[in-house]
């Protein structure tokens, strides 16, 4: 008797990934998708221990392999330690997903220098620190994927200047790192989501209608949709994609 083919085979079996900020939202969707593809996935979290442990338990119950690591991405030593813990626990590191990020709003008159510095520390410096640490463990076929934002290309509201700047910086960092690491067969790419339905930006939130009015597809995206693009970039199929900033924003920037 014939059976239906598996539409989602474990194409990445044996690979190991680290996802920063992976306990909830887009990060958790990426963790789940990579696990579904056969990857052993460590992820970091900063404060929500209950959510991190719940996600780890869910993955282990489903037969996957994971490791939850507490690490504030503003702490460079903690970021390096998380990378090294992942490599020690699983014996290798093939994929780094720089997902951890922070939004601290305020106009130029309102924003404190401390909030400005924290925005850069988490959204930009941590990406460099994690990548620098991760590539020491990577070989040919390694993947570095960063979660940026459509706001790197379009910022239609006041109060987002520092956030938009931090996400724009990732485009240049991605291109430069792609040149540095290309000779080693490691690809580096930047995924730029638009509005995505998460706790921080719910599809039914007070700002949703204004966002949708600016989009070609007037809806929030789903974490699983972002995770699908990340899974492609992490796969062997994307071996010729590097230095790219790829929009997945429902036409917000169109």
C-alpha positions in Angstrom: 0.0 0.0 0.0 1.4 3.4 -0.9 1.8 6.1 1.6 1.9 9.9 1.2 5.4 11.4 1.1 6.6 13.4 4.1 6.2 17.0 3.0 8.7 18.2 5.7 11.6 15.7 5.8 14.4 16.2 8.3 16.7 17.6 5.6 19.2 19.0 8.1 19.6 16.0 10.3 22.9 16.2 12.2 23.3 20.0 12.0 23.4 22.2 15.1 22.1 25.8 15.4 22.0 28.6 17.9 19.1 31.0 17.9 19.6 34.1 20.1 16.4 35.4 21.7 14.6 32.2 20.8 12.1 31.6 23.7 9.2 33.4 22.1 7.8 35.2 19.0 9.7 35.0 15.8 12.7 33.3 17.6 10.5 30.5 18.9 9.0 29.9 15.5 12.5 29.7 14.1 13.6 27.2 16.8 10.5 25.0 16.1 11.1 25.1 12.3 14.8 24.2 12.5 14.0 21.4 14.9 11.4 20.1 12.5 14.0 20.1 9.8 16.2 17.8 12.0 18.5 20.4 13.5 19.6 20.3 17.2 18.9 23.8 18.4 20.2 25.8 21.3 18.5 29.1 22.0 19.2 32.0 24.4 16.7 33.9 26.5 17.2 37.0 28.7 14.4 37.0 31.3 11.4 34.8 30.6 12.6 31.5 32.1 9.2 30.0 32.2 8.7 30.5 28.4 12.2 29.1 27.7 11.7 26.0 29.8 8.2 25.4 28.2 9.7 25.6 24.7 12.6 23.3 25.6 10.1 20.8 27.2 7.9 20.9 24.1 10.8 20.2 21.8 12.2 17.3 23.9 8.7 15.8 24.2 8.5 15.8 20.4 11.8 14.0 20.1 14.0 17.0 19.2 17.2 18.1 20.8 17.5 21.6 22.4 19.3 23.6 25.0 18.0 26.8 26.7 20.7 29.2 27.7 20.2 32.3 29.8 22.2 35.2 28.2 21.5 38.9 27.9 22.6 39.9 24.4 23.8 43.2 25.8 26.6 41.3 27.7 29.3 40.4 25.2 30.8 37.7 27.5 27.4 36.1 27.9 26.9 36.0 24.1 30.3 34.4 23.6 29.7 31.9 26.4 26.3 30.9 24.8 28.0 30.1 21.5 30.7 28.0 23.2 28.2 26.2 25.3 26.2 25.2 22.2 29.3 23.9 20.5 30.4 21.9 23.6 26.9 20.5 24.2 26.3 19.3 20.6 29.9 18.8 19.4 29.6 21.4 16.5 27.9 24.5 15.3 26.6 24.9 11.8 24.0 27.7 11.9 23.8 30.9 13.9 20.5 32.9 13.8 21.0 36.4 15.3 17.4 37.0 16.3 17.6 38.8 19.7 16.6 42.4 19.4 15.1 45.3 21.3 12.9 48.2 20.5 13.3 51.2 22.8 11.3 54.1 21.2 11.5 57.8 21.6 12.0 60.9 19.5 15.5 62.5 19.4 14.4 64.9 22.2 13.1 62.1 24.4 15.5 59.2 24.0 18.1 58.7 26.7 21.7 57.9 25.8 21.4 54.7 27.9 18.5 53.5 25.7 20.4 54.5 22.6 23.4 52.6 23.7 21.4 49.5 24.7 19.7 49.5 21.3 23.1 49.4 19.6 24.5 46.9 22.1 21.7 44.3 21.5 20.7 45.0 17.9 24.2 45.5 16.4 27.1 44.7 18.6 25.7 41.4 19.8 25.3 40.3 16.2 29.0 41.0 15.6 30.1 39.3 18.8 28.0 36.2 18.3 29.1 35.9 14.7 32.8 36.3 15.6 32.5 33.6 18.2 30.4 31.2 16.1 32.6 31.2 13.0 35.4 29.8 15.1 33.3 26.6 15.3 32.0 26.6 11.7 33.4 24.9 8.6 32.4 24.8 5.0 28.7 25.3 4.6 28.2 27.3 7.8 25.3 29.7 7.9 24.9 33.1 9.6 21.4 34.6 9.5 20.4 37.8 11.1 16.9 39.0 11.7 16.7 42.7 10.8 13.6 44.7 10.0 11.8 46.3 7.1 12.3 49.6 9.0 15.9 49.5 7.8 14.3 50.6 4.4 11.2 52.4 5.4 10.3 54.3 8.6 7.0 56.2 8.3 6.6 57.3 11.9 8.4 59.4 14.4 10.1 57.9 17.5 11.9 55.0 15.7 15.2 56.7 14.6 17.6 54.7 16.8 15.8 51.4 16.0 15.8 52.0 12.3 19.4 53.0 12.4 20.3 49.8 14.2 18.5 47.6 11.7 20.1 49.6 8.7 23.5 48.8 10.2 22.8 45.1 9.8 22.6 45.4 6.0 26.2 46.8 5.8 27.4 44.3 8.4 25.9 41.5 6.5 27.6 42.5 3.2 31.0 43.0 4.9 30.8 39.7 6.8 29.8 37.9 3.6 33.1 39.1 2.0 35.1 38.1 5.1 33.6 34.6 5.3 32.9 33.7 1.7 36.4 32.2 1.1 35.6 29.8 4.0 32.3 28.7 2.4 30.2 30.4 5.1 27.2 32.4 3.9 25.9 35.5 5.7 22.4 36.9 5.1 19.9 39.3 6.7 16.1 38.7 6.9 14.0 41.8 7.2 10.5 41.1 8.4 7.6 43.6 8.4 4.8 43.5 11.0 4.6 40.0 12.5 2.0 38.8 15.0 3.8 38.5 18.3 3.2 39.6 21.9 5.2 42.8 21.2 3.2 43.6 18.0 -0.1 41.7 18.0 -2.2 41.6 14.9 -5.2 42.9 16.8 -3.2 45.7 18.5 -3.9 49.4 18.5 -1.4 50.2 15.7 -2.3 47.3 13.4 -4.7 49.2 11.2 -2.2 51.9 10.5 0.4 49.4 9.6 -1.9 47.5 7.3 -2.8 50.7 5.5 0.8 50.9 4.3 1.1 47.3 3.1 0.4 45.6 -0.2 -0.8 42.6 1.8 -2.9 44.3 4.6 -2.2 41.8 7.4 0.4 40.9 9.9 2.8 38.1 9.0 3.1 34.9 11.0 6.2 33.8 12.8 6.2 30.6 10.8 6.5 32.6 7.6 9.6 34.3 8.8 10.9 30.9 10.0 10.4 29.5 6.5 12.7 32.0 5.0 15.3 31.4 7.7 15.0 27.6 7.1 15.7 28.1 3.4 18.8 30.3 4.1 20.0 27.7 6.5 19.6 24.9 4.0 22.0 23.5 1.4 19.7 25.0 -1.3 20.8 28.5 -0.3 24.5 27.8 -0.8 24.8 30.6 -3.5 22.9 33.2 -1.4 25.2 35.5 0.6 25.4 39.2 1.5 21.7 39.6 0.9 19.1 41.5 2.8 15.8 39.8 2.0 12.5 41.6 2.7 9.5 39.6 4.0 7.1 42.4 4.9 3.9 42.0 3.0 4.8 44.9 0.7 5.3 47.4 3.6 8.4 48.7 1.8 7.0 48.3 -1.8 
